[in-house]
Amino acid sequence: MAEYSIVSIMRNAMSGNRHWRPAWRAAAPKRAYDVVIVGGGGHGLATAHYLAKEHGITNVAVVEKGWIGGGNVGRNTTIVRSNYLLPENHHFYEWSLKLWEGLARDLNYNVMFSQRGVLNLAHTPAQMDIHAERGNAMRAAGIDAELLDREAVRAFVPRLDMSEKARFPVLGGLLQRRAGTARHDAVAWGFARAADRHGVDIIENCEVTGFVFEAGRVAGVETTRGEIRAEKVGVAVAGSTSEVMRKAGVDRLPIESHVLQAFVSEPLKPALDSVVTFGAGHLYASQSDKGGLVFGGDLDGFNTYAQRGNLPVVEEVASLLMAMFPSFGRVRLLRSWGGLVDMSMDGSPIITAGPLPGLYLNSGWCYGGFKATPGSGWCFAWTIARDEPHELNRAFALDRFERGATLDEAGAGPLPWHH
């Protein structure tokens, strides 16, 4: 498959763009592979890419029940950051951010990674103290963080309501300048194309209906396109984790599935050149390369497997956006969607071998799945290839909930809807 380059773009432009080759093959399933990855989202595709690139394991299949880009990887607000408090989290997400910084070159595909900065607003002195604590923890680990006062926030986000009469006056904020956004569908397509170039089979419209067991261990999957044998099976299906794992006989996991809505406005001229999060409520907003405001908020508050939301969240998110940016009040909403997220009991992910022999699990991403895409795939590939976790994901074991070694970043306790 040809490399993407300025030469290939010019050559195809001159021929009416009629000679582009497919980005990846429409592979048919073989009878057996070394590894089968269930789930063709960002994490599954990244895992396949790094299995081939880093560990030389190319006899790999990624099976996806729908089409590439049709799940959560295409249903998010594209934010990338590593501004976490706990060492286990900020080291992992910082490694993921470093992978983001070289991802376009690695994949030979423009993922449109824009390091425009992520600013977390503070509206009370207590929030400023919390941001200072988190920022100091990040800086101690070599991660960039800046604590901004009120005037610095005003200069960084001129359209923000900084008046004294604002409903939630802004006192300052925590800024990570290296953070930003990426193009979600480009990330999916880039990883799919790169994995395919390594020889990985990407099998779309192939739903897993059961698991094959042999001598007490998982030995493959049953699908709508036939049985596929594998020495190792990795599951990376986000909000569908519980349903897929039930097919393997695993009935209880420390996760819950919730819908998380996101919204896009009509296109505007450049108005917001960073990512801003609201400190007095759950809201994050940025502006896409097409000009639309991209924003989202809290969970819908009930368990579901449906990729659709409800009107109360639309009203809540719109009101919070108005509290931050009153000048956006006349902007029309263009579309919304819902992503199916797997909320863990402590708000941190699970990347582990097990819970059955021959099976490997990647789940519990809560709000953070997209920004973790390269780091998650890199660590999951290591875990599958070596049958042990890397130091970066050692703390993300499934048995931490049994041992009481939870990673409660938000300090909200074992309540998934609070994270």
C-alpha positions in Angstrom: 0.0 0.0 0.0 1.4 3.4 -1.0 2.6 5.9 1.5 0.6 9.1 1.9 2.8 12.0 0.9 2.6 15.3 -0.9 3.6 13.5 -4.1 0.7 11.0 -3.9 -1.7 13.8 -3.1 -0.7 15.8 -6.1 -0.7 12.8 -8.4 -4.2 11.8 -7.4 -5.5 15.4 -7.5 -4.4 15.6 -11.1 -6.2 12.3 -11.9 -9.5 13.3 -10.3 -8.8 11.3 -7.2 -9.8 8.1 -9.0 -6.8 6.0 -8.2 -6.7 6.0 -4.4 -6.4 2.5 -3.0 -8.5 1.4 0.0 -7.0 2.4 3.3 -7.3 -1.2 4.5 -8.3 -4.6 3.1 -11.8 -6.0 3.5 -10.3 -9.1 5.1 -12.2 -12.4 5.4 -11.6 -14.3 8.6 -9.1 -17.2 8.7 -9.6 -20.3 10.7 -6.9 -19.4 13.3 -4.7 -16.5 14.5 -2.1 -16.0 17.2 -4.3 -13.2 18.7 -7.9 -12.1 18.1 -8.9 -8.6 19.3 -12.6 -8.2 19.9 -13.5 -4.6 19.2 -12.5 -2.5 16.3 -12.5 0.9 18.1 -9.5 3.0 18.8 -8.2 0.8 21.6 -8.6 -2.5 19.7 -7.0 -1.1 16.6 -4.1 0.5 18.6 -3.5 -2.8 20.3 -3.2 -4.6 17.0 -0.9 -1.9 15.6 1.5 -2.1 18.6 1.3 -5.9 18.7 2.8 -5.9 15.2 5.0 -2.9 15.5 6.5 -3.4 19.0 6.3 -7.2 19.4 6.4 -8.6 15.9 3.0 -10.4 16.3 1.3 -9.9 12.9 -1.0 -12.9 12.7 -3.7 -10.9 14.4 -7.4 -10.3 13.6 -9.5 -7.4 14.8 -13.2 -8.4 14.8 -15.8 -5.5 14.8 -19.5 -6.1 14.9 -20.1 -2.9 12.9 -17.8 -0.6 10.9 -14.6 1.0 11.8 -15.3 4.4 13.4 -18.9 3.6 14.3 -18.5 3.2 18.0 -17.1 5.4 20.8 -14.0 6.3 18.8 -16.4 8.4 16.6 -18.6 9.5 19.4 -16.5 11.7 21.7 -15.3 15.2 22.2 -11.7 14.5 21.0 -9.9 15.8 24.1 -6.3 14.6 24.8 -4.6 15.4 28.1 -2.5 14.0 31.0 -3.5 16.4 33.8 -4.1 13.8 36.6 -3.3 13.8 40.3 -2.5 10.2 41.1 0.9 8.9 40.0 -0.5 5.7 38.5 -2.8 7.8 36.3 -0.6 10.7 35.3 2.4 8.5 34.3 0.1 6.4 32.1 -1.7 9.3 30.5 1.6 11.2 30.0 3.0 8.3 28.1 -0.1 8.3 26.0 0.3 12.0 25.4 3.9 11.5 24.3 2.7 8.8 21.8 0.1 11.3 20.6 2.9 13.8 19.9 4.5 11.4 17.3 1.4 9.5 16.2 0.9 11.1 12.8 4.4 10.3 11.8 4.2 6.8 13.3 1.0 6.0 11.4 1.8 8.0 8.2 -1.7 9.5 8.7 -2.7 13.0 9.8 -4.7 12.5 13.0 -5.0 16.3 13.3 -3.5 16.4 16.8 -3.7 20.0 18.0 -1.9 21.0 21.2 -4.1 24.0 21.9 -4.1 23.6 25.7 -6.7 22.4 28.2 -7.8 24.8 30.9 -9.7 23.7 34.0 -11.5 26.7 35.6 -11.7 27.3 39.3 -14.6 29.3 40.9 -13.7 29.1 44.6 -10.6 29.3 46.7 -11.0 25.6 47.5 -10.9 24.7 43.8 -7.8 26.8 43.3 -6.1 24.8 46.1 -7.2 21.5 44.5 -5.8 22.7 41.1 -2.5 23.8 42.8 -2.2 20.3 44.4 -2.8 18.6 41.1 -0.5 20.9 39.2 2.3 20.5 41.7 2.0 16.7 41.5 2.2 16.9 37.7 5.2 19.2 37.8 7.0 16.9 40.3 6.5 14.1 37.7 7.9 16.2 34.9 4.5 17.0 33.3 3.7 20.5 32.2 1.2 22.4 34.3 0.5 26.1 35.0 -1.7 27.6 37.7 -3.3 30.8 36.2 -4.7 33.7 38.1 -7.9 35.5 37.1 -6.1 37.9 34.7 -4.1 35.2 33.0 -7.4 33.2 32.4 -8.9 36.4 30.9 -6.0 36.7 28.5 -6.0 33.0 27.5 -9.8 32.8 26.9 -11.0 36.3 25.9 -14.6 35.2 25.3 -15.1 33.7 28.8 -17.5 35.6 31.0 -15.1 37.2 33.5 -17.5 39.8 34.9 -18.0 40.2 38.7 -21.7 39.6 38.2 -21.2 36.2 36.6 -23.2 33.5 38.2 -19.9 31.6 38.8 -17.1 34.1 38.9 -13.7 32.7 37.7 -10.8 33.0 40.1 -8.2 31.1 38.0 -7.5 27.8 36.5 -5.0 25.0 35.8 -3.6 24.9 32.3 -1.8 22.1 30.5 -0.5 23.6 27.2 0.6 20.4 25.6 -2.9 19.0 25.9 -5.5 19.5 23.1 -7.6 17.7 20.7 -7.4 15.2 17.8 -9.7 14.2 15.0 -11.5 11.0 16.3 -12.3 9.4 12.9 -8.8 10.1 11.6 -7.4 8.3 14.7 -9.6 5.2 13.9 -8.7 5.2 10.2 -5.0 5.9 10.9 -4.7 2.9 13.3 -6.7 0.7 11.0 -4.6 1.5 8.0 -1.3 1.1 10.0 -2.4 -2.3 11.4 -3.4 -3.5 8.0 0.0 -2.5 6.6 1.6 -4.8 9.2 -0.6 -7.7 8.0 -3.4 -7.5 10.6 -6.8 -8.7 9.3 -9.5 -6.1 10.1 -12.9 -7.9 9.9 -15.9 -5.7 9.9 -19.5 -6.7 10.4 -18.4 -9.6 12.4 -20.1 -9.9 15.8 -18.9 -12.2 18.5 -21.6 -14.5 19.6 -19.6 -16.7 22.0 -16.2 -18.0 23.1 -14.4 -21.2 22.3 -13.0 -23.1 25.2 -10.4 -25.9 25.2 -8.7 -27.5 28.1 -10.1 -24.9 30.5 -8.9 -21.9 28.6 -10.3 -19.5 26.0 -9.2 -20.8 22.6 -11.1 -18.5 20.2 -14.4 -16.8 19.4 -17.6 -17.8 17.8 -18.9 -15.1 15.4 -21.6 -14.4 12.9 -18.9 -15.2 10.2 -17.9 -18.5 11.8 -15.6 -19.8 14.4 -12.1 -18.2 14.7 -9.5 -19.9 16.8 -6.7 -18.0 18.6 -4.1 -18.6 21.2 -5.0 -15.4 22.9 -8.2 -13.3 22.8 -8.3 -9.6 23.9 -11.6 -7.8 24.6 -11.7 -4.0 24.1 -15.4 -3.2 23.6 -16.0 -0.2 25.9 -19.6 0.0 27.1 -20.4 -3.5 25.7 -17.8 -5.2 27.9 -20.4 -6.7 30.3 -22.5 -8.2 27.5 -19.5 -9.6 25.7 -17.9 -11.0 28.8 -21.2 -12.7 29.7 -20.8 -14.8 26.6 -17.5 -16.1 28.1 -19.3 -17.0 31.4 -18.1 -13.9 33.3 -21.3 -12.5 34.9 -20.0 -9.8 37.2 -17.5 -7.1 36.6 -16.8 -3.8 38.6 -18.2 -1.6 35.8 -21.5 -0.1 34.7 -22.5 1.0 31.2 -23.9 4.6 30.8 -24.6 6.8 27.9 -22.5 10.0 27.6 -23.9 12.7 25.2 -21.9 15.2 23.1 -23.0 18.1 21.0 -21.8 20.1 18.0 -23.1 23.6 17.0 -23.4 25.2 13.6 -20.0 26.3 12.2 -18.6 29.6 13.5 -15.6 31.8 12.7 -12.7 31.1 15.1 -14.0 31.9 18.6 -12.4 29.3 21.0 -8.9 28.2 20.4 -8.4 26.0 23.4 -10.3 23.4 25.5 -12.1 24.9 28.5 -13.7 22.9 31.3 -16.2 24.4 33.8 -15.3 24.2 37.5 -18.9 24.7 38.9 -20.4 21.9 36.8 -19.5 19.2 34.4 -18.9 20.7 31.0 -16.0 20.8 28.5 -16.0 22.8 25.3 -13.7 23.5 22.3 -14.1 24.4 18.7 -13.5 21.9 15.8 -11.5 22.5 12.7 -14.8 22.7 10.8 -15.9 25.6 13.1 -18.5 23.9 15.2 -18.4 24.2 19.0 -17.9 20.7 20.5 -19.1 20.2 24.0 -20.3 17.6 26.5 -21.1 17.1 30.1 -22.3 14.6 32.6 -23.7 11.1 32.2 -27.4 10.7 31.6 -27.7 9.1 35.1 -29.1 5.7 34.3 -27.7 2.3 33.1 -28.2 1.7 29.4 -26.7 0.1 26.3 -28.4 2.6 24.0 -26.3 5.1 22.0 -28.8 7.9 22.5 -29.4 10.5 25.2 -32.3 12.5 26.7 -33.4 16.1 26.8 -32.7 16.9 30.5 -28.9 16.6 29.8 -29.3 18.8 26.7 -30.8 21.5 28.8 -28.2 21.1 31.5 -25.2 21.2 29.2 -26.6 24.2 27.2 -27.2 26.1 30.5 -23.6 25.4 31.6 -22.2 26.5 28.3 -24.2 29.8 28.6 -22.8 30.3 32.1 -19.3 30.2 30.7 -19.9 31.9 27.3 -23.0 34.0 27.2 -22.0 35.2 23.7 -22.8 31.8 22.4 -26.4 32.1 23.3 -27.8 32.5 19.8 -25.7 29.8 18.3 -27.8 26.9 16.9 -27.2 23.3 17.9 -26.4 21.2 14.8 -26.3 17.6 16.1 -25.8 15.4 19.2 -24.9 11.8 19.8 -24.4 9.3 22.6 -21.4 7.2 23.4 -21.7 4.0 25.5 -19.1 4.2 28.2 -18.0 1.6 30.8 -17.8 3.4 34.1 -15.5 1.6 36.6 -16.1 1.7 40.4 -13.1 4.0 41.0 -13.0 5.9 37.7 -9.8 4.3 36.5 -9.3 1.8 33.7 -8.7 -1.9 33.6 -5.9 -3.3 31.4 -5.1 -6.8 32.5 -4.6 -10.5 31.7 -7.7 -12.5 32.7 -10.2 -13.0 34.2 -10.0 -16.4 32.3 -6.9 -18.2 31.0 -6.3 -17.1 27.4 -8.4 -14.0 27.8 -7.3 -10.4 28.2 -9.4 -7.4 29.2 -9.3 -3.7 28.4 -12.2 -1.7 29.9 -13.4 0.7 32.5 -12.4 3.9 30.6 -15.2 6.1 32.0 -14.7 9.6 30.4 -11.0 9.0 29.4 -11.0 6.5 26.6 -10.2 8.6 23.6 -7.2 10.4 25.1 -5.8 7.0 26.2 -6.1 5.4 22.8 -2.3 5.1 21.9 -1.2 4.5 25.5 -4.0 1.9 26.1 -3.1 0.0 22.9 0.6 0.1 23.7 0.1 -1.3 27.2 -2.5 -3.8 26.2 -0.3 -5.1 23.4 2.6 -5.5 26.0 0.3 -7.4 28.4 -1.0 -9.7 25.6 2.4 -10.4 24.1 4.3 -10.9 27.4 1.5 -12.3 29.6 2.3 -9.7 32.2 1.5 -6.0 32.6 3.9 -3.2 31.9 4.8 -0.9 34.8 2.5 1.7 33.3 -0.6 -0.5 33.6 0.4 -2.7 36.5 -1.9 -0.8 38.9 -4.9 -1.2 36.5 -5.4 -4.9 37.4 -8.9 -6.3 37.7 -8.3 -7.7 41.2 -7.5 -4.2 42.7 -11.2 -3.9 43.6 -11.0 -7.2 45.6 -7.7 -6.1 47.3 -9.0 -2.6 48.1 -6.2 -1.0 46.0 -8.5 1.3 44.0 -7.3 4.4 42.1 -10.0 6.9 43.1 -8.8 10.0 41.1 -12.0 11.9 41.9 -12.1 11.0 45.5 -15.8 10.0 45.1 -15.7 6.5 46.5 -16.8 3.3 44.7 -19.7 4.9 42.9 -19.2 4.8 39.1 -21.7 7.6 38.2 -19.7 10.0 40.5 -16.5 9.6 38.4 
